Amino acid sequence: MANALSVLRLLSALPFALAMAYPTPPAAAAAAGLLLLAIATDLLDGPIARSRGTSSALGGVLDHTADFVFVSAGLGAMALREAVPFVLPLLIVLAFSQYVVDSFVLHREKQLRMSRLGRSNGVLYFVPLVGDVLARLWFPALGLAVQGVAWLLALTTLISMLDRLLALPRARRTAPDSRAAGTADQSPR
């Protein structure tokens, strides 16, 4: 059930992006409905998985991927309308790619390795989407605030990426099979 909710969010990303690409009130109303659906499925999938004992690493990856695709598609469509700077969706794609590579390739984890700032950014990426829908439907003055939030998120995304990059040497030094732990092959080369 929980994975089905994540898949629903994933499948709603394309219609959402199309609704976000058009500045008209009917498109904004459609985007609002899809955004509410995405937020509801995001809030429900984790608790449902935990309550049913079906939480899994695959479910976590599916949840994060659905969030990533949904917000990236929506913010990319907003960038096409110049409602947010194009750098924000671009940075989100780069940050998510780094997140996946860092977790599964560099650290060889079986699940995604979250950071506090990355998690906060993941939640806050929905804010410009909500602000844009509200600006297009009822409060046009919010458009400027949406731009400001988008630039702030671009900055915090860069900081999060840098933090993950700087943490990599620390993680390698403290890894159980590293030279620092004394278990690596220490023969001369």
C-alpha positions as CSV (number, residue, x, y, z in Angstrom):
1,M,0.0,0.0,0.0
2,A,2.8,2.5,1.0
3,N,4.7,1.8,-2.2
4,A,1.5,2.3,-4.3
5,L,1.2,5.8,-2.8
6,S,4.8,6.6,-3.8
7,V,4.1,5.2,-7.3
8,L,1.0,7.4,-7.5
9,R,3.1,10.4,-6.6
10,L,5.6,9.4,-9.2
11,L,3.0,9.0,-11.9
12,S,1.4,12.4,-11.0
13,A,4.7,14.2,-11.7
14,L,4.2,14.6,-15.5
15,P,0.6,16.0,-15.3
16,F,1.7,18.2,-12.4
17,A,4.6,19.6,-14.5
18,L,2.2,20.3,-17.4
19,A,-0.1,22.1,-15.1
20,M,2.8,24.1,-13.6
21,A,4.1,25.0,-17.1
22,Y,1.0,27.1,-17.9
23,P,0.3,30.4,-16.1
24,T,-3.5,30.2,-16.4
25,P,-5.9,29.9,-13.4
26,P,-7.3,26.5,-14.7
27,A,-3.8,25.1,-14.9
28,A,-3.0,26.4,-11.4
29,A,-6.2,24.8,-10.1
30,A,-5.2,21.4,-11.6
31,A,-1.7,21.9,-10.2
32,A,-3.2,22.6,-6.8
33,G,-5.1,19.3,-6.8
34,L,-2.1,17.3,-7.9
35,L,0.1,19.0,-5.3
36,L,-2.4,18.2,-2.6
37,L,-2.4,14.6,-3.8
38,A,1.4,14.5,-3.7
39,I,1.6,16.0,-0.2
40,A,-1.0,13.6,1.1
41,T,0.7,10.5,-0.4
42,D,4.1,11.7,0.9
43,L,2.7,12.2,4.4
44,L,1.0,8.8,4.4
45,D,3.4,6.4,2.8
46,G,5.9,6.2,5.6
47,P,3.5,5.9,8.5
48,I,1.5,3.2,6.6
49,A,4.7,1.2,5.8
50,R,5.8,1.4,9.5
51,S,2.4,0.5,10.9
52,R,2.1,-2.5,8.6
53,G,5.7,-3.6,9.1
54,T,6.5,-3.2,5.4
55,S,9.2,-0.6,5.6
56,S,12.1,-1.4,3.4
57,A,15.2,0.1,1.8
58,L,13.5,-0.2,-1.6
59,G,10.4,1.6,-0.3
60,G,12.6,4.4,1.0
61,V,14.3,4.8,-2.3
62,L,10.9,4.8,-4.1
63,D,9.6,7.5,-1.7
64,H,12.7,9.7,-2.2
65,T,12.7,9.2,-5.9
66,A,9.0,10.0,-6.2
67,D,9.6,13.2,-4.2
68,F,12.6,14.1,-6.3
69,V,10.8,13.5,-9.6
70,F,7.7,15.4,-8.5
71,V,9.5,18.5,-7.2
72,S,12.1,18.6,-10.0
73,A,9.4,18.4,-12.7
74,G,7.3,21.1,-11.0
75,L,10.2,23.4,-10.4
76,G,11.5,22.8,-13.9
77,A,8.1,23.8,-15.3
78,M,8.2,26.9,-13.1
79,A,11.7,27.7,-14.4
80,L,10.4,27.6,-18.0
81,R,7.8,30.3,-17.0
82,E,10.7,32.1,-15.2
83,A,8.8,31.8,-11.9
84,V,11.9,30.4,-10.3
85,P,15.6,30.5,-11.3
86,F,16.5,27.6,-13.6
87,V,19.5,26.9,-11.3
88,L,17.2,25.5,-8.6
89,P,15.8,22.4,-10.4
90,L,19.3,21.9,-11.9
91,L,20.8,21.8,-8.5
92,I,18.1,19.5,-7.2
93,V,19.0,17.0,-10.0
94,L,22.7,17.2,-9.1
95,A,22.1,16.9,-5.4
96,F,19.9,13.9,-5.8
97,S,22.4,12.3,-8.1
98,Q,25.1,13.0,-5.5
99,Y,22.9,11.6,-2.8
100,V,22.4,8.3,-4.7
101,V,26.0,7.9,-5.7
102,D,27.2,8.8,-2.2
103,S,24.9,6.3,-0.6
104,F,25.0,3.3,-2.9
105,V,28.3,3.6,-4.7
106,L,30.8,5.3,-2.4
107,H,29.5,4.1,0.9
108,R,28.0,0.8,-0.4
109,E,24.9,1.3,1.8
110,K,21.7,-0.7,1.2
111,Q,19.6,2.5,1.8
112,L,19.9,6.2,1.2
113,R,22.2,8.1,3.6
114,M,20.3,11.2,4.6
115,S,21.7,14.4,6.0
116,R,19.8,16.8,8.2
117,L,20.1,19.7,5.7
118,G,19.3,17.5,2.8
119,R,16.2,16.2,4.5
120,S,15.1,19.8,5.3
121,N,15.7,20.9,1.7
122,G,13.6,17.9,0.5
123,V,10.7,19.1,2.5
124,L,11.2,22.8,1.7
125,Y,11.3,22.1,-2.1
126,F,7.5,21.9,-1.9
127,V,7.3,25.5,-0.6
128,P,7.9,27.3,-4.0
129,L,5.4,24.9,-5.6
130,V,2.7,25.8,-3.1
131,G,3.6,29.5,-3.2
132,D,3.4,29.5,-7.0
133,V,0.0,27.9,-7.0
134,L,-1.3,30.3,-4.4
135,A,0.2,33.3,-6.3
136,R,-1.5,32.2,-9.6
137,L,-4.9,31.5,-8.0
138,W,-5.3,34.2,-5.3
139,F,-2.2,36.1,-4.1
140,P,-0.1,37.4,-7.1
141,A,2.2,39.3,-4.7
142,L,3.6,36.0,-3.5
143,G,5.5,35.6,-6.8
144,L,8.4,37.7,-5.5
145,A,8.5,35.7,-2.2
146,V,8.6,32.5,-4.3
147,Q,11.6,33.8,-6.2
148,G,13.4,34.6,-2.9
149,V,12.6,31.2,-1.4
150,A,13.9,29.5,-4.6
151,W,17.2,31.4,-4.4
152,L,17.5,30.5,-0.7
153,L,16.9,26.9,-1.5
154,A,19.5,27.0,-4.3
155,L,22.0,28.2,-1.7
156,T,21.1,25.6,0.9
157,T,21.2,22.9,-1.8
158,L,24.7,24.0,-2.7
159,I,25.7,24.0,1.0
160,S,24.2,20.5,1.4
161,M,26.1,19.2,-1.6
162,L,29.4,20.7,-0.3
163,D,28.7,19.3,3.2
164,R,28.2,15.8,1.6
165,L,31.4,16.2,-0.4
166,L,33.4,17.3,2.6
167,A,32.1,14.4,4.7
168,L,33.4,11.9,2.2
169,P,37.1,11.9,3.3
170,R,36.0,11.8,7.0
171,A,33.8,8.8,6.3
172,R,36.7,7.0,4.4
173,R,39.1,7.7,7.3
174,T,36.7,6.1,9.9
175,A,35.5,3.2,7.7
176,P,36.2,-0.2,9.3
177,D,38.4,-1.3,6.4
178,S,40.4,1.9,6.1
179,R,44.1,2.4,6.9
180,A,43.0,4.5,9.9
181,A,41.3,1.5,11.4
182,G,44.4,-0.5,10.9
183,T,42.7,-3.3,8.8
184,A,43.6,-2.2,5.3
185,D,46.5,-3.8,3.3
186,Q,49.5,-1.8,4.5
187,S,52.1,-3.4,2.3
188,P,54.4,-1.0,0.5
189,R,53.5,-0.2,-3.1
